Amino acid sequence: MDTPEIGTVRSFIEAINAHDVDTMFEMLTEDHVFVDALGQAIKNRKNLVEPWTRYFASFPDYEIVVTHLMQDGDVVGVFGAAGASKHPDVTKSLPGERWVVPAAWRAVVRGDRIAIWQVYADNEPVRKLVKSGRRSS
């Protein structure tokens, strides 16, 4: 049985996988901090609506696949992979236009909301694919 913190993280990942920015937004604390894989932080949940919306437009089938969850107090570690297709119309993606990278996330849960969402992943394969000469529309 999941703890309340793990349940919150699972629900947040479900919202991410559904590309439901409205639900994601509601699940964030007002002072939420998002930290990307390069260590760059975006503070305050209102500053995340546009970046998440753009990201999902760029990668319409982006998803997180969870293999393990660990908890220490209000911190939940998520381990698995992230992946998506480069092509905005995923039905037109060519072989090699899908990326999957091992990834981990650190979530700090406050009440039933996410206070910090930090990504740990090697995004170099994604950058190479996006910069490649492959078509993108």
N, C-alpha and C positions, 0 to 999 in steps of 0.2 A: 504494500500500500504506500502510495506517495505521501510525503509530507506536504504541508501547504505550500512551502517554498518551491518544491519540485513541481507541484501541480501548477503553480503560477508560471514557472519556466516552460513547462510543456504547453500550456495554453498560449504563451507568447510565441513559441516556435510554430504552433499550429496557425496563428495569425500571420506569421512571416510566410509560411508555406502557402497560405491562401492569398497572399499579397493584399491582406486586409489592413491597409494603413490606418483606417479609422479605429479599428479594434486595437492595433498596436499602440496608437497614440494614447488611447484610454488606459492602457496597461502600464504606461510610463509615469514615474513620479514627475512632478513639476520641474524638479532640479536634475532630471535624468542626465546621465553622461553616456554618450556612445563613444567607444574607442575603437578605431579601425585597426586593421592588421599592421599598419605602419606606425601605430602609436599615436595617431592624430585624434584629438578629442573634439567632439561637438557637444556643447553643453546646452541644456534646457530643451525640453521635449518639443517646444514649438519650432525649434530650428531643425527638426528631423523629418517633418512631413514631406518637404520638397525633396530632400536627398533620397529617402526611401521610395517615393513615387517615381523619381527619375531612374533609380536602380532597377525597380521592377519593370519599367518601360524598356530598359536596355536588356534585361534578362527576364523575359516573361515566364520562364519556367524555373526560375531560381528556387532551390529548395535546400533545406537542411535535413540531413539524415542523421539521427541520433543513434549511437551504439552504446554509450555509457553515460550515466549521470552520477555525480558524487556531490555530497553536501557536507559543509562545515559551517554550522550556524546559519547565518543569512546568505552565505555564499554557495552558489551551485555551479559546479563544473560540468560542462557539457562537452562530450567528445563524439566525433563522427566525421562527417564530410559535408561539403557544400558543393553544389553543382548547378549548371545551367547551360543553355545554348546561347551562342553568340547572335544568331539570327533573330530579329524581332518576331518573325512568324516562325515558330518552332517547327511547324509542319514542313517548312522549306529548308531546314538545316541540313547541311551536307555533312558527311562523315568528317570527323576532326573538328567540327564546329561546336562540340559540346565539351565542357570542362568539368572536371571533378577534382577537388583538392581536399586532402585531409585537413580537418579544422577542429578547433576547440573554442569554446566560449566561456567566459566568466560572467555570471549574473549575480548581482547583489540585489536581493529581494528585500523590500521594505513594505511590510503589511502584505497586500496582495498586488503589489506593483513592482516593476523593474526599475531600480535606481541606477544601476550601471549595467551596460551590455558591452562586453569587450571581446573582440574577435582576435583569435590567434590562428593565422593561416599563411601559407606561402602562396601569395597571389601572382607570382611570376608567370606560371602557366597561363593564367587569365590575361595578364598584360600582353604576353606574346601572341596569344590568339587574337585579341582585339587589335593589336598593331599589325598583324599579318595582312597579307594582300587578299585574304579571303573576303568575299563580298559581305556586306553587313545589312543589306536590305533586299 
